[in-house]
């Protein structure tokens, strides 16, 4: 468990899921991919402004982006987008209460709402894996 130092947990507390399981780690990864996509959008706007400096500057920048490292980075952006979008749908459905199920008597062992939303989580993460595999095939096999 994360230790408190001066009343603050720090970054370990931000990513520690505790007893909440996979959904909490998915939520943490959702936050990280959101920040990564924000950084990508800012850099995209910045690098797109090079077009204003003329055709030569633009072609030079595009030539530097044709390296394999940038190709892999583009796949990471795609991966972050796919995960962030589908996990966002799951979080919206959870916030609206669609994954809670019917009210039931509290009989031991108690069934928590995370257990009721787990099938949706598994289905959406399965779709994420399928889309990442298809995207990886397109990025690395078809593109070359």
C-alpha positions in Angstrom: 0.0 0.0 0.0 1.2 3.5 -0.7 2.7 5.2 2.3 1.7 8.7 3.3 4.5 11.2 3.6 3.3 14.5 5.2 -0.3 13.8 4.4 0.4 13.2 0.7 0.6 10.0 -1.1 2.3 11.2 -4.3 2.4 9.5 -7.6 2.3 6.1 -6.1 -1.1 6.8 -4.7 -2.2 8.1 -8.0 -1.6 4.8 -9.8 -2.1 2.4 -6.9 -5.4 0.5 -7.4 -5.6 -1.3 -4.1 -8.5 -3.7 -3.9 -10.4 -2.2 -6.8 -8.7 -4.3 -9.5 -8.4 -3.9 -13.3 -11.0 -1.2 -13.6 -8.9 1.1 -11.4 -5.8 0.5 -13.5 -7.9 1.1 -16.7 -9.0 4.4 -15.2 -5.4 5.3 -14.4 -4.3 4.4 -17.9 -7.2 6.5 -19.2 -5.8 9.5 -17.4 -2.3 8.9 -18.7 -3.5 8.4 -22.3 -5.6 11.6 -22.0 -2.5 13.5 -21.1 -0.5 11.9 -23.9 -3.2 12.7 -26.4 -3.3 16.3 -25.2 0.5 16.5 -25.6 0.2 15.1 -29.1 -2.5 17.6 -30.1 -0.3 20.5 -28.9 2.7 19.2 -30.7 0.6 18.6 -33.8 -0.6 22.2 -33.9 3.0 23.4 -33.3 4.5 21.3 -36.1 1.6 22.1 -38.5 2.5 25.7 -38.2 5.8 25.0 -40.0 3.7 24.9 -43.2 3.6 28.7 -42.9 7.4 28.9 -43.4 7.1 27.5 -46.9 7.2 24.3 -48.9 10.9 23.6 -48.3 10.6 23.8 -44.5 7.5 21.6 -44.6 9.1 18.9 -46.8 12.2 18.9 -44.5 10.0 18.3 -41.5 8.0 15.6 -43.2 11.3 13.9 -44.2 12.4 13.8 -40.6 9.1 12.2 -39.6 9.6 9.3 -42.0 12.0 7.5 -39.6 10.9 4.2 -37.9 10.8 5.8 -34.5 8.2 8.3 -35.6 6.2 5.5 -37.3 6.1 3.6 -33.9 5.2 6.8 -32.2 2.3 7.2 -34.5 1.1 3.7 -33.6 1.4 4.7 -29.9 -0.9 7.7 -30.6 -3.3 5.4 -32.4 -3.2 2.9 -29.4 -3.8 5.7 -26.9 -6.7 7.0 -28.9 -8.4 3.6 -29.2 -8.0 2.8 -25.5 -9.0 6.3 -24.4 -12.1 6.3 -26.6 -13.5 2.9 -25.6 -12.6 3.2 -21.9 -14.3 6.6 -22.0 -17.4 5.0 -23.3 -17.2 2.5 -20.4 -16.7 5.3 -17.8 -19.6 7.3 -19.2 -21.9 4.3 -19.0 -20.8 3.7 -15.5 -21.3 7.3 -14.5 -24.8 7.3 -15.9 -25.6 4.1 -13.9 -26.1 1.7 -16.9 -23.6 -0.8 -15.5 -25.0 -1.0 -12.0 -27.6 -3.6 -12.6 -30.9 -4.1 -10.8 -31.2 -3.3 -7.1 -31.0 -6.4 -5.0 -31.0 -7.4 -1.4 -27.6 -7.2 0.2 -26.9 -10.9 0.8 -23.4 -12.0 1.9 -21.1 -12.3 0.0 -21.9 -8.8 -1.2 -21.8 -8.2 -4.9 -20.2 -4.8 -5.6 -21.0 -2.6 -8.6 -17.6 -3.3 -10.1 -18.5 -6.9 -10.5 -21.7 -6.0 -12.3 -19.8 -3.7 -14.7 -17.0 -6.2 -15.4 -18.6 -7.9 -18.4 -18.8 -4.6 -20.2 -15.2 -3.9 -19.2 -14.0 -7.2 -20.6 -16.0 -6.8 -23.8 -14.6 -3.3 -24.4 -11.1 -4.3 -23.6 -11.4 -7.2 -26.0 -12.5 -4.8 -28.7 -9.5 -2.6 -27.8 -7.1 -5.6 -28.3 -8.7 -6.5 -31.6 -8.5 -2.9 -32.9 -4.8 -2.6 -31.7 -4.0 -5.9 -33.5 -5.7 -4.7 -36.7 -4.0 -1.3 -36.4 -0.6 -2.9 -35.8 -1.1 -5.0 -38.9 -2.0 -1.9 -40.9 0.9 0.2 -39.4 3.7 -2.3 -39.6 2.8 -4.8 -42.3 0.5 -3.1 -44.9 2.3 0.2 -44.7 5.7 -1.3 -45.6 
